[in-house]
Amino acid sequence: MKTLFKSYLAFAAIIFSLLFTTANVNAQTAPKIKNVVLVHGAFADGSGWKGLYQILTKKGYNVTIVQNPLSSLEDDVKATNLALDKQDGPTILVGHSWGGTVITEAGNHPKVAALVYVAALQPDNGENSIQWLQTAPPAPENGVLPPDDKGIAYYDKAKFHAGFAGDLSKEDAEFMFASQGAFYANGFGTPITKAAWRTKPSYGIVATEDKSINPDIERAMYKRSNTKITEIKGSHVVFISQPAKVADVIITASKG
């Protein structure tokens, strides 16, 4: 009987140890933050986030996609803040391209726990987007056109595939071109008043095949701000062509 009792105690101890270890591992690997807000850039709309949305939601994240009006930096920040207001707790704020400038300002929202820049602009206080875009020569494929008589800048249809979405199919690139927003170019010249990356943890993805923002510009901005950098081989829309790799960076941010 004593032998049986000792065996029972030993077995119970093993089970308890396994349960404790499993709980501890789960606590270490489970995301601390479940909310993710995605902010698109110029010459695009929120539909491009679909693949990333599907990956993150399957992993249990609550994902919200902002539809920027693209009428001004102030208006895009307001739209992003409205989405952040609806979150039920700490949130990872993600911006692509021009969306990086937007999250740099909107990231001061109290619910934002970390920022993720995806081939994105990242100005500092008093800086604007255009001055960074001018720090390196544009690629020949770049097709950003001068503003029209209404102050709206579009992307050249003839260059859109190669310059914006080079690693997508022709059909997908044509859809993106057809769904691009009307971007008021004055936004590029509007300075940041308070750069959120100065006080919030930041992660940056360099798209190494980017023809719309020179990858060296992305590297320089992220290095200056002490942003944690991940390089991914992909076009300017790396979040569409490589959604799993972009998701990995967002997940890492959520566990920070």
Backbone as CSV, one residue per row, in Angstrom:
resi,resn,N_x,N_y,N_z,CA_x,CA_y,CA_z,C_x,C_y,C_z
1,MET,0.838,-1.214,0.000,0.000,0.000,0.000,0.870,1.261,0.000
2,LYS,1.943,1.233,0.861,2.817,2.390,0.916,3.501,2.634,-0.431
3,THR,3.906,1.537,-1.066,4.556,1.648,-2.386,3.614,2.249,-3.405
4,LEU,2.362,1.789,-3.371,1.338,2.312,-4.288,1.103,3.793,-4.042
5,PHE,1.056,4.178,-2.744,0.823,5.581,-2.399,1.977,6.463,-2.879
6,LYS,3.210,5.975,-2.696,4.377,6.732,-3.156,4.362,6.877,-4.674
7,SER,3.964,5.841,-5.357,3.881,5.910,-6.832,2.847,6.939,-7.266
8,TYR,1.735,6.957,-6.523,0.681,7.927,-6.831,1.184,9.352,-6.649
9,LEU,1.908,9.580,-5.541,2.450,10.919,-5.282,3.450,11.331,-6.359
10,ALA,4.301,10.387,-6.752,5.290,10.684,-7.796,4.601,11.026,-9.110
11,PHE,3.554,10.243,-9.450,2.805,10.497,-10.690,2.125,11.864,-10.640
12,ALA,1.541,12.200,-9.476,0.864,13.493,-9.324,1.853,14.648,-9.458
13,ALA,3.053,14.441,-8.911,4.074,15.483,-8.991,4.486,15.737,-10.437
14,ILE,4.600,14.657,-11.210,4.970,14.793,-12.628,3.892,15.559,-13.391
15,ILE,2.632,15.169,-13.137,1.525,15.848,-13.825,1.490,17.322,-13.472
16,PHE,1.665,17.639,-12.200,1.666,19.037,-11.756,2.792,19.813,-12.419
17,SER,3.959,19.166,-12.489,5.120,19.818,-13.106,4.860,20.115,-14.573
18,LEU,4.245,19.143,-15.282,3.940,19.337,-16.706,2.934,20.460,-16.907
19,LEU,1.912,20.483,-16.059,0.898,21.525,-16.165,1.492,22.900,-15.904
20,PHE,2.355,22.985,-14.908,2.991,24.264,-14.575,3.889,24.731,-15.709
21,THR,4.657,23.784,-16.278,5.565,24.132,-17.379,4.786,24.608,-18.589
22,THR,3.693,23.900,-18.911,2.869,24.280,-20.061,2.259,25.660,-19.873
23,ALA,1.758,25.906,-18.665,1.154,27.211,-18.377,2.197,28.310,-18.483
24,ASN,3.400,28.021,-18.013,4.470,29.022,-18.056,4.885,29.320,-19.484
25,VAL,4.991,28.260,-20.308,5.354,28.441,-21.728,4.284,29.240,-22.442
26,ASN,3.012,28.882,-22.186,1.911,29.610,-22.823,1.909,31.074,-22.430
27,ALA,2.215,31.345,-21.168,2.249,32.736,-20.695,3.342,33.524,-21.386
28,GLN,4.464,32.816,-21.697,5.587,33.495,-22.333,5.359,33.723,-23.822
29,THR,4.602,32.796,-24.469,4.432,32.885,-25.920,3.139,33.573,-26.336
30,ALA,2.157,33.638,-25.461,0.881,34.259,-25.815,1.059,35.760,-26.026
31,PRO,0.411,36.309,-27.040,0.518,37.750,-27.276,-0.013,38.550,-26.095
32,LYS,0.678,39.601,-25.756,0.194,40.487,-24.711,-0.893,41.409,-25.253
33,ILE,-0.860,41.633,-26.564,-1.763,42.598,-27.199,-2.486,41.917,-28.348
34,LYS,-3.800,42.020,-28.376,-4.607,41.345,-29.403,-5.153,42.302,-30.464
35,ASN,-5.129,43.606,-30.199,-5.708,44.565,-31.148,-4.666,45.079,-32.125
36,VAL,-5.034,45.104,-33.398,-4.154,45.614,-34.453,-4.961,46.560,-35.336
37,VAL,-4.426,47.759,-35.563,-5.059,48.721,-36.473,-4.111,48.959,-37.646
38,LEU,-4.626,48.777,-38.866,-3.840,48.878,-40.090,-4.184,50.157,-40.853
39,VAL,-3.146,50.911,-41.231,-3.337,52.210,-41.895,-2.651,52.181,-43.263
40,HIS,-3.437,52.290,-44.322,-2.862,52.239,-45.678,-2.199,53.563,-46.060
41,GLY,-1.493,53.539,-47.160,-0.790,54.726,-47.629,-1.485,55.415,-48.780
42,ALA,-0.740,56.305,-49.433,-1.259,56.999,-50.613,-1.320,56.027,-51.795
43,PHE,-2.128,56.366,-52.796,-2.252,55.573,-54.023,-2.740,54.156,-53.725
44,ALA,-3.514,54.016,-52.659,-4.025,52.708,-52.256,-5.281,52.899,-51.419
45,ASP,-5.883,51.786,-51.006,-6.975,51.846,-50.036,-6.850,50.640,-49.115
46,GLY,-7.803,50.457,-48.235,-7.693,49.419,-47.228,-7.803,47.996,-47.750
47,SER,-8.253,47.799,-48.991,-8.454,46.443,-49.507,-7.148,45.661,-49.611
48,GLY,-6.031,46.360,-49.718,-4.744,45.681,-49.839,-4.341,44.884,-48.605
49,TRP,-4.968,45.171,-47.478,-4.625,44.498,-46.234,-5.304,43.131,-46.081
50,LYS,-6.086,42.700,-47.050,-6.913,41.505,-46.864,-6.106,40.271,-46.463
51,GLY,-5.014,39.991,-47.161,-4.225,38.806,-46.860,-3.660,38.840,-45.452
52,LEU,-3.150,39.988,-45.047,-2.614,40.151,-43.702,-3.723,40.029,-42.662
53,TYR,-4.867,40.610,-42.964,-6.044,40.507,-42.079,-6.402,39.045,-41.832
54,GLN,-6.427,38.252,-42.891,-6.816,36.848,-42.764,-5.836,36.073,-41.882
55,ILE,-4.545,36.343,-42.050,-3.533,35.655,-41.242,-3.681,36.017,-39.765
56,LEU,-3.806,37.296,-39.491,-3.857,37.753,-38.096,-5.146,37.329,-37.398
57,THR,-6.271,37.426,-38.092,-7.536,37.046,-37.453,-7.583,35.548,-37.154
58,LYS,-6.977,34.736,-38.004,-6.932,33.295,-37.747,-6.097,32.972,-36.511
59,LYS,-5.199,33.881,-36.177,-4.366,33.698,-34.989,-4.996,34.347,-33.752
60,GLY,-6.210,34.856,-33.910,-6.936,35.380,-32.764,-6.836,36.877,-32.548
61,TYR,-6.250,37.600,-33.484,-6.134,39.046,-33.327,-7.420,39.748,-33.750
62,ASN,-7.693,40.869,-33.106,-8.802,41.733,-33.488,-8.238,42.820,-34.401
63,VAL,-8.564,42.763,-35.682,-7.951,43.641,-36.682,-8.957,44.667,-37.195
64,THR,-8.534,45.921,-37.202,-9.348,47.015,-37.747,-8.562,47.689,-38.866
65,ILE,-9.242,47.937,-39.988,-8.595,48.563,-41.140,-9.141,49.971,-41.325
66,VAL,-8.252,50.948,-41.302,-8.639,52.355,-41.476,-8.756,52.663,-42.969
67,GLN,-9.819,53.384,-43.336,-9.939,53.897,-44.697,-9.591,55.388,-44.661
68,ASN,-8.353,55.699,-44.983,-7.922,57.095,-44.943,-8.626,57.933,-46.008
69,PRO,-9.097,59.120,-45.663,-9.657,60.003,-46.687,-8.598,60.552,-47.623
70,LEU,-7.332,60.586,-47.186,-6.199,61.065,-47.987,-6.313,62.536,-48.358
71,SER,-7.154,63.265,-47.640,-7.356,64.689,-47.946,-6.346,65.594,-47.250
72,SER,-5.761,65.111,-46.152,-4.728,65.861,-45.438,-4.161,64.957,-44.359
73,LEU,-3.005,65.326,-43.815,-2.456,64.565,-42.698,-3.421,64.614,-41.517
74,GLU,-3.969,65.781,-41.241,-4.889,65.934,-40.117,-6.107,65.022,-40.260
75,ASP,-6.663,64.938,-41.476,-7.852,64.107,-41.689,-7.530,62.621,-41.539
76,ASP,-6.360,62.215,-42.029,-5.981,60.804,-41.916,-5.690,60.434,-40.459
77,VAL,-5.070,61.342,-39.724,-4.831,61.103,-38.298,-6.171,60.996,-37.563
78,LYS,-7.121,61.859,-37.923,-8.448,61.819,-37.290,-9.131,60.483,-37.553
79,ALA,-9.061,59.989,-38.797,-9.676,58.704,-39.132,-9.023,57.574,-38.352
80,THR,-7.708,57.652,-38.182,-6.992,56.624,-37.429,-7.351,56.686,-35.950
81,ASN,-7.449,57.876,-35.411,-7.824,58.025,-34.000,-9.232,57.498,-33.723
82,LEU,-10.134,57.667,-34.686,-11.489,57.135,-34.524,-11.455,55.612,-34.396
83,ALA,-10.590,54.975,-35.213,-10.449,53.519,-35.133,-9.822,53.110,-33.802
84,LEU,-8.848,53.885,-33.341,-8.192,53.579,-32.069,-9.149,53.757,-30.891
85,ASP,-10.024,54.741,-30.971,-11.005,54.973,-29.905,-11.867,53.733,-29.660
86,LYS,-12.112,52.951,-30.717,-13.010,51.798,-30.616,-12.322,50.555,-30.038
87,GLN,-11.010,50.581,-29.910,-10.301,49.407,-29.413,-10.555,49.222,-27.917
88,ASP,-10.575,47.972,-27.482,-10.902,47.697,-26.079,-9.668,47.569,-25.188
89,GLY,-8.510,47.947,-25.721,-7.295,47.860,-24.924,-6.073,48.220,-25.745
90,PRO,-4.885,47.855,-25.254,-3.639,48.184,-25.963,-3.666,47.686,-27.411
91,THR,-3.054,48.463,-28.289,-3.164,48.214,-29.724,-1.817,48.381,-30.418
92,ILE,-1.566,47.521,-31.410,-0.422,47.681,-32.300,-0.902,48.488,-33.506
93,LEU,-0.247,49.620,-33.774,-0.640,50.496,-34.874,0.349,50.315,-36.021
94,VAL,-0.176,49.950,-37.188,0.656,49.595,-38.343,0.387,50.566,-39.490
95,GLY,1.446,51.080,-40.106,1.280,51.985,-41.234,2.148,51.596,-42.409
96,HIS,1.596,51.709,-43.604,2.351,51.447,-44.839,2.579,52.749,-45.590
97,SER,3.807,52.974,-46.049,4.145,54.093,-46.918,3.761,55.428,-46.263
98,TRP,2.876,56.198,-46.898,2.372,57.433,-46.304,1.716,57.161,-44.950
99,GLY,1.162,55.986,-44.790,0.567,55.606,-43.515,1.563,55.656,-42.367
100,GLY,2.866,55.565,-42.677,3.878,55.713,-41.647,3.891,57.109,-41.056
101,THR,3.717,58.110,-41.918,3.616,59.484,-41.425,2.372,59.638,-40.556
102,VAL,1.287,59.012,-40.989,0.030,59.094,-40.240,0.182,58.476,-38.854
103,ILE,0.776,57.282,-38.771,0.877,56.636,-37.457,1.921,57.320,-36.581
104,THR,2.861,58.033,-37.190,3.836,58.778,-36.392,3.129,59.845,-35.557
105,GLU,2.064,60.438,-36.101,1.276,61.434,-35.371,0.171,60.767,-34.548
106,ALA,-0.565,59.849,-35.184,-1.690,59.203,-34.491,-1.227,58.251,-33.397
107,GLY,0.023,57.824,-33.462,0.545,56.886,-32.479,0.638,57.425,-31.071
108,ASN,0.399,58.714,-30.898,0.368,59.292,-29.558,-0.915,58.945,-28.802
109,HIS,-1.868,58.336,-29.497,-3.108,57.910,-28.855,-2.771,56.998,-27.673
110,PRO,-3.438,57.164,-26.523,-3.078,56.391,-25.329,-3.220,54.882,-25.468
111,LYS,-4.006,54.398,-26.420,-4.173,52.956,-26.574,-3.071,52.314,-27.420
112,VAL,-2.249,53.123,-28.066,-1.184,52.579,-28.910,-0.013,52.126,-28.042
113,ALA,0.301,50.830,-28.142,1.391,50.260,-27.348,2.684,50.167,-28.149
114,ALA,2.580,50.003,-29.463,3.767,49.900,-30.317,3.390,50.255,-31.746
115,LEU,4.399,50.619,-32.527,4.220,51.036,-33.908,4.957,50.073,-34.830
116,VAL,4.344,49.762,-35.983,5.000,48.951,-36.996,4.959,49.714,-38.319
117,TYR,6.135,49.987,-38.863,6.276,50.726,-40.122,6.576,49.732,-41.240
118,VAL,5.708,49.680,-42.254,5.860,48.737,-43.358,6.238,49.512,-44.620
119,ALA,7.525,49.458,-44.986,8.011,50.241,-46.123,7.443,51.659,-46.040
120,ALA,7.613,52.243,-44.852,6.854,53.444,-44.505,7.743,54.638,-44.184
121,LEU,7.149,55.807,-44.324,7.800,57.052,-43.928,7.750,57.199,-42.410
122,GLN,8.787,57.853,-41.867,8.875,57.978,-40.412,9.551,59.319,-40.053
123,PRO,8.851,60.430,-40.290,9.452,61.740,-39.991,9.571,61.983,-38.488
124,ASP,10.383,62.962,-38.144,10.538,63.396,-36.765,9.766,64.690,-36.558
125,ASN,9.790,65.211,-35.351,9.127,66.474,-35.042,9.609,67.577,-35.987
126,GLY,8.669,68.279,-36.594,8.999,69.368,-37.492,9.375,68.944,-38.893
127,GLU,9.501,67.640,-39.125,9.836,67.141,-40.463,8.567,66.758,-41.217
128,ASN,8.662,66.755,-42.540,7.553,66.286,-43.362,8.000,65.121,-44.237
129,SER,7.071,64.568,-44.977,7.359,63.382,-45.784,8.227,63.695,-46.993
130,ILE,7.946,64.797,-47.654,8.624,65.081,-48.917,10.117,65.277,-48.713
131,GLN,10.511,65.852,-47.594,11.937,66.084,-47.414,12.699,64.774,-47.283
132,TRP,12.057,63.746,-46.732,12.701,62.438,-46.683,12.710,61.762,-48.051
133,LEU,11.631,61.915,-48.801,11.572,61.315,-50.140,12.621,61.906,-51.072
134,GLN,13.085,63.098,-50.754,14.080,63.769,-51.596,15.517,63.493,-51.180
135,THR,15.706,62.636,-50.166,17.069,62.376,-49.692,17.804,61.322,-50.522
136,ALA,17.112,60.689,-51.464,17.744,59.730,-52.365,17.020,59.797,-53.702
137,PRO,17.734,59.546,-54.797,17.085,59.643,-56.112,16.007,58.587,-56.286
138,PRO,14.883,58.945,-56.928,13.819,57.960,-57.150,14.244,56.915,-58.175
139,ALA,13.681,55.741,-58.076,13.935,54.688,-59.055,13.302,55.063,-60.390
140,PRO,13.863,54.619,-61.501,13.263,54.911,-62.809,11.809,54.444,-62.910
141,GLU,11.480,53.399,-62.159,10.120,52.851,-62.209,9.112,53.684,-61.429
142,ASN,9.594,54.587,-60.561,8.694,55.379,-59.726,7.751,56.199,-60.597
143,GLY,6.447,56.126,-60.295,5.469,56.777,-61.159,4.574,57.792,-60.468
144,VAL,5.033,58.384,-59.357,4.226,59.410,-58.687,4.171,60.650,-59.574
145,LEU,2.976,61.053,-59.956,2.808,62.194,-60.867,2.707,63.505,-60.080
146,PRO,3.040,64.623,-60.719,2.848,65.930,-60.065,1.362,66.158,-59.772
147,PRO,1.045,66.952,-58.760,-0.363,67.217,-58.437,-1.102,67.832,-59.626
148,ASP,-2.374,67.485,-59.788,-3.179,68.083,-60.855,-3.715,69.435,-60.398
149,ASP,-4.653,70.010,-61.176,-5.154,71.349,-60.856,-5.979,71.390,-59.567
150,LYS,-6.319,70.218,-59.021,-7.036,70.155,-57.739,-6.091,69.843,-56.577
151,GLY,-4.817,69.723,-56.883,-3.844,69.416,-55.838,-3.744,67.932,-55.516
152,ILE,-4.330,67.087,-56.370,-4.335,65.642,-56.133,-3.214,64.979,-56.929
153,ALA,-2.468,64.120,-56.255,-1.403,63.366,-56.913,-1.863,61.929,-57.133
154,TYR,-1.629,61.418,-58.319,-1.934,60.030,-58.649,-0.650,59.322,-59.069
155,TYR,-0.755,58.000,-59.197,0.370,57.196,-59.676,0.158,56.902,-61.152
156,ASP,1.191,57.056,-61.934,1.130,56.829,-63.371,0.715,55.383,-63.663
157,LYS,-0.341,55.212,-64.434,-0.828,53.869,-64.750,0.225,53.035,-65.453
158,ALA,1.003,53.670,-66.320,2.014,52.940,-67.086,3.141,52.404,-66.198
159,LYS,3.330,53.021,-65.050,4.419,52.606,-64.159,3.937,51.908,-62.891
160,PHE,2.641,51.805,-62.717,2.111,51.317,-61.451,2.586,49.903,-61.120
161,HIS,2.528,49.008,-62.094,2.900,47.623,-61.819,4.368,47.531,-61.400
162,ALA,5.248,48.047,-62.216,6.684,47.946,-61.918,7.091,48.811,-60.737
163,GLY,6.494,49.994,-60.604,6.936,50.939,-59.594,6.299,50.769,-58.236
164,PHE,5.097,50.210,-58.197,4.355,50.125,-56.933,4.175,48.692,-56.460
165,ALA,3.923,47.794,-57.395,3.539,46.427,-57.026,4.237,45.406,-57.915
166,GLY,5.548,45.527,-58.000,6.316,44.728,-58.949,6.269,43.232,-58.741
167,ASP,5.998,42.769,-57.522,5.955,41.330,-57.272,4.533,40.792,-57.161
168,LEU,3.560,41.566,-57.640,2.182,41.079,-57.745,1.886,40.739,-59.198
169,SER,0.822,40.022,-59.422,0.411,39.720,-60.799,-0.071,40.991,-61.486
170,LYS,-0.099,40.968,-62.793,-0.585,42.106,-63.565,-2.024,42.418,-63.183
171,GLU,-2.834,41.382,-62.982,-4.246,41.573,-62.641,-4.402,42.229,-61.266
172,ASP,-3.619,41.786,-60.305,-3.701,42.373,-58.964,-3.227,43.828,-58.974
173,ALA,-2.184,44.094,-59.744,-1.682,45.469,-59.841,-2.720,46.379,-60.495
174,GLU,-3.414,45.867,-61.490,-4.448,46.658,-62.158,-5.600,46.968,-61.197
175,PHE,-5.950,45.992,-60.348,-6.995,46.250,-59.350,-6.548,47.331,-58.373
176,MET,-5.305,47.241,-57.924,-4.800,48.236,-56.987,-4.812,49.625,-57.611
177,PHE,-4.404,49.705,-58.869,-4.418,51.004,-59.538,-5.841,51.556,-59.600
178,ALA,-6.796,50.693,-59.943,-8.195,51.127,-60.076,-8.791,51.556,-58.743
179,SER,-8.253,51.031,-57.629,-8.837,51.330,-56.321,-8.038,52.358,-55.532
180,GLN,-7.028,52.963,-56.148,-6.227,53.942,-55.411,-7.068,55.151,-55.020
181,GLY,-6.741,55.718,-53.860,-7.460,56.894,-53.392,-6.961,58.163,-54.066
182,ALA,-7.736,59.238,-53.912,-7.332,60.558,-54.417,-6.500,61.235,-53.334
183,PHE,-5.184,61.217,-53.506,-4.281,61.716,-52.466,-3.953,63.193,-52.691
184,TYR,-4.316,64.025,-51.716,-4.012,65.451,-51.793,-2.555,65.667,-51.385
185,ALA,-1.756,66.122,-52.338,-0.304,66.152,-52.184,0.184,67.078,-51.082
186,ASN,-0.677,68.001,-50.628,-0.239,68.896,-49.555,0.125,68.122,-48.281
187,GLY,-0.404,66.894,-48.156,-0.074,66.057,-46.999,1.412,65.770,-46.906
188,PHE,2.064,65.612,-48.062,3.496,65.328,-48.073,4.308,66.466,-47.457
189,GLY,3.754,67.668,-47.491,4.489,68.823,-46.977,4.114,69.229,-45.563
190,THR,3.185,68.500,-44.951,2.742,68.847,-43.600,3.689,68.248,-42.564
191,PRO,4.215,69.060,-41.655,5.172,68.542,-40.671,4.503,67.798,-39.513
192,ILE,5.266,66.919,-38.940,4.854,66.189,-37.735,4.985,67.126,-36.533
193,THR,3.992,67.092,-35.642,4.068,67.930,-34.443,4.629,67.167,-33.239
194,LYS,4.323,65.858,-33.173,4.838,65.052,-32.066,5.031,63.621,-32.562
195,ALA,6.281,63.215,-32.721,6.594,61.895,-33.268,6.428,60.815,-32.200
196,ALA,5.462,59.944,-32.416,5.149,58.912,-31.415,6.277,57.910,-31.243
197,TRP,7.085,57.698,-32.280,8.165,56.714,-32.154,9.209,57.138,-31.122
198,ARG,9.175,58.388,-30.707,10.115,58.838,-29.676,9.776,58.258,-28.303
199,THR,8.521,57.837,-28.125,8.100,57.320,-26.817,7.476,55.925,-26.881
200,LYS,7.255,55.402,-28.077,6.634,54.082,-28.223,7.608,53.120,-28.916
201,PRO,7.622,51.837,-28.510,8.450,50.850,-29.209,8.082,50.804,-30.692
202,SER,9.090,50.726,-31.563,8.835,50.787,-33.002,9.562,49.672,-33.745
203,TYR,8.879,49.143,-34.749,9.403,48.079,-35.599,9.273,48.548,-37.043
204,GLY,10.303,48.318,-37.850,10.267,48.796,-39.223,10.629,47.709,-40.215
205,ILE,9.856,47.621,-41.289,10.131,46.664,-42.360,10.682,47.414,-43.566
206,VAL,11.875,47.015,-43.995,12.461,47.548,-45.226,12.105,46.592,-46.358
207,ALA,11.419,47.099,-47.373,11.128,46.313,-48.569,12.315,46.480,-49.516
208,THR,13.120,45.445,-49.653,14.403,45.597,-50.345,14.277,45.846,-51.846
209,GLU,13.093,45.533,-52.429,12.879,45.754,-53.861,11.944,46.944,-54.108
210,ASP,11.829,47.822,-53.128,10.907,48.957,-53.200,11.353,49.946,-54.277
211,LYS,10.439,50.294,-55.182,10.728,51.268,-56.236,9.962,52.581,-56.031
212,SER,9.161,52.642,-54.972,8.409,53.866,-54.683,9.073,54.682,-53.579
213,ILE,9.592,54.011,-52.558,10.433,54.654,-51.552,11.768,53.919,-51.572
214,ASN,12.822,54.627,-51.844,14.142,54.010,-51.892,14.414,53.270,-50.575
215,PRO,14.774,51.977,-50.634,15.034,51.234,-49.397,16.087,51.888,-48.503
216,ASP,17.017,52.626,-49.092,18.022,53.312,-48.279,17.391,54.416,-47.432
217,ILE,16.309,55.013,-47.932,15.586,56.015,-47.141,14.935,55.335,-45.943
218,GLU,14.323,54.192,-46.179,13.693,53.446,-45.081,14.744,53.082,-44.029
219,ARG,15.887,52.578,-44.472,16.953,52.194,-43.532,17.428,53.394,-42.727
220,ALA,17.597,54.521,-43.392,18.107,55.716,-42.710,17.127,56.221,-41.656
221,MET,15.840,56.244,-41.980,14.837,56.687,-41.011,14.782,55.756,-39.802
222,TYR,14.747,54.456,-40.065,14.619,53.481,-38.985,15.871,53.453,-38.104
223,LYS,17.031,53.600,-38.728,18.264,53.618,-37.937,18.303,54.857,-37.042
224,ARG,17.912,55.993,-37.584,17.906,57.245,-36.832,17.011,57.151,-35.590
225,SER,15.890,56.451,-35.706,14.907,56.382,-34.625,15.094,55.175,-33.710
226,ASN,16.146,54.391,-33.967,16.401,53.184,-33.180,15.245,52.192,-33.284
227,THR,14.629,52.161,-34.450,13.560,51.209,-34.740,14.164,49.826,-34.993
228,LYS,13.497,48.781,-34.509,13.952,47.417,-34.764,13.641,47.064,-36.219
229,ILE,14.673,46.779,-37.008,14.531,46.636,-38.461,14.467,45.173,-38.888
230,THR,13.525,44.889,-39.787,13.448,43.600,-40.479,13.460,43.871,-41.977
231,GLU,14.356,43.231,-42.707,14.402,43.400,-44.165,13.705,42.211,-44.821
232,ILE,12.798,42.525,-45.745,12.048,41.498,-46.464,12.169,41.776,-47.957
233,LYS,12.504,40.752,-48.722,12.578,40.921,-50.160,11.174,41.060,-50.715
234,GLY,10.873,42.240,-51.225,9.533,42.486,-51.743,9.416,43.888,-52.284
235,SER,8.331,44.136,-53.002,8.074,45.444,-53.593,7.548,46.411,-52.542
236,HIS,7.137,47.585,-52.986,6.572,48.571,-52.063,5.365,48.007,-51.328
237,VAL,4.629,47.087,-51.955,3.463,46.483,-51.295,3.842,45.106,-50.738
238,VAL,4.934,45.071,-50.005,5.424,43.823,-49.421,4.393,43.196,-48.492
239,PHE,3.507,43.999,-47.924,2.467,43.454,-47.043,1.448,42.628,-47.813
240,ILE,1.384,42.809,-49.138,0.501,41.988,-49.973,1.250,40.770,-50.499
241,SER,2.471,40.968,-50.967,3.233,39.872,-51.563,3.843,38.942,-50.525
242,GLN,4.122,39.460,-49.315,4.738,38.658,-48.257,3.963,38.837,-46.933
243,PRO,2.667,38.579,-46.933,1.864,38.874,-45.739,2.282,38.087,-44.509
244,ALA,2.730,36.834,-44.669,3.113,36.026,-43.519,4.336,36.622,-42.819
245,LYS,5.288,37.108,-43.603,6.494,37.694,-43.009,6.183,39.021,-42.321
246,VAL,5.290,39.799,-42.907,4.874,41.051,-42.273,4.091,40.749,-41.001
247,ALA,3.245,39.724,-41.062,2.483,39.315,-39.874,3.423,38.928,-38.740
248,ASP,4.530,38.265,-39.060,5.484,37.852,-38.026,6.024,39.056,-37.255
249,VAL,6.271,40.156,-37.962,6.781,41.369,-37.293,5.717,41.954,-36.372
250,ILE,4.483,41.982,-36.857,3.381,42.504,-36.029,3.179,41.620,-34.790
251,ILE,3.259,40.315,-34.973,3.108,39.383,-33.848,4.234,39.594,-32.834
252,THR,5.447,39.784,-33.337,6.571,40.062,-32.441,6.304,41.331,-31.629
253,ALA,5.793,42.363,-32.293,5.470,43.609,-31.598,4.418,43.386,-30.526
254,SER,3.461,42.493,-30.803,2.375,42.242,-29.855,2.842,41.490,-28.617
255,LYS,3.992,40.847,-28.700,4.533,40.095,-27.572,5.632,40.860,-26.850
256,GLY,5.892,42.101,-27.304,7.029,42.854,-26.795,6.999,43.057,-25.301
